[in-house]
Amino acid sequence: MTEPTIRELKKEDLWNGFLTSLDSLREASNIDKAKADEIFEKINSNKDYIIAVAEVDGKIVGSTTLLIEQKFIHDGGLVGHIEDVVVDKKFQGQKIGEKIMKFLLEKSQNRGCYKTILDCTDDVKPFYEKLGFKVIANEMRYDHI
């Protein structure tokens, strides 16, 4: 396998594997092109919203999102929130998810975040613990739909 390139999402990535890779989480590749372009422009205009992708042989095979939140506590400190960690099933087990996560953890640290947090299911806890995450609390969720 060619070594993956880890970088930030570009608009042309949307239809080059990015949306298809998200299908592993929830169907995304059927989104209207104009809507996808609109979402990309909104996300891309926000410096506190970073989507990292893994590119292998010119195709996007995984991605992860980092949202940076400013707090009133910790003297206006910043917290990184990791969301939507995904690697195409054909490329899992090749440390691509680990590389994307390390890329975003470095971005979070370089932006001055005092912590980076995420929610996950029990079956993937070992993956995150290997990266240095610790179990601290329970996730709670309220569905509006």
N, C-alpha and C positions, 0 to 999 in steps of 0.2 A: 504494500500500500504506500502511496505517496504520503509524505508527512503533511498533516493538515495545516493550513494557514488560519490563524485565529485573528479576527479583525472585527471592526464595527460593521453593522449592516449598511448596505448601499441599496438604493432604490431598485437597481437592476437585479438584485438578489431575490426580490419578492417572487418572481416567476422562474427562478433558477434553483429551486429546491427548498427555499426557506419556508414558504407556506405549506408545501407538501410535508416537510419534516414536522411541522406543528400538528399535522393530522394524527400523530401518535398521542397527542394530548387531547385534542378535540378538533373535529373537522374544520379546517381553515382554508384549504386550497380551492374551495368553491366560491370564495368571496368575489364579489363584483370588482373588476379591475379599477374602476374609478374610486370605489370605496377604499380599496387597498392603498391606492395612491394617496388619497386624502388622509388616511390613518398614518401612513409613512411620513407625510409632510408635517403632521402635527407632532408626532414623536420626534422626528429629526430636528424640529425647531426648539426642543426642550433639552438643554444641556444636562439635566438631571435624570434623563431617561436614555439608557444605553442598552442597545441590543448587540450582543456579540454573536458572531457566526463562525462556524468551522467550514472551511472550503477545502474540498479534496478534488483534484483534477478538474477544477473549474465549476464544481457543483457544490451547493450548500447542503451539508449533511447533518448539521446540528446548530442549536442556538440556545442562548440564555439571556434573560433580561435583568438589568440592574436598575432599580429606581432609587434615587437619593432623596431622602427626606430631611429637611432642616427642622430642628426642634427648638422649643423655647428652653427646655431643660438642657443641662450640660453646656450652659453658656452659648446657646445657639448651635450646639453640635449637630453633626450630620450622621444619619444612619443609612446604610445601604440595605435594600430589600431585594433579594434574589427571587425571580419568578420564572416559570416556563422553561425549565431545564429539559432539553430534549436532544436526542441523537437518533438519527435514522436507524431503524432496527438492523439494517445490513452493516452498519458501521459500529455497533455497540461492542464493547469489550476491547476496544483499541485505544483507550485512555483519552478519547476525544472530549468527553464530558468533563474529565478532570482538567484538561488543557483550557477549555472554555471557562470553567469556574476559576481557575488560577488567574486567567487574564482579567476577569471581572473583579476578583478580590484585590488584585493589584490596582485596578482603576479606583475601587472604593477607598483603598488605603491612600492612594495618591491624591484623592479629592479631600482627604482629611476625615473620613468617617471614623467614628470611635468604635463602631461595631457594624457587622453585616449579618443580617438574619434571613431565615427562610423557613417555610413550612414544608414538611415532607411526610410521606407515609412510612410506616415502620420498616417496610421491606427495603427501602433505600437509605435508611439511617447509616448503615456501615459505610456507604459511599461518601457521605458528607463528613462523618466522623474521621475518616481517613484524611480528609482535607483540613481537619482541625476544628470543625464545628462540634459544639457540645449541646446535649439535650438540656434545655433550661425550663421549658414550660409546655403547656398543652395548647394546641391550636383550637380556637373557637371560631365558628362560622355562622353567619346569618344569611340565608338565601333570600333575595328580594323577588325572585321569580319562582 
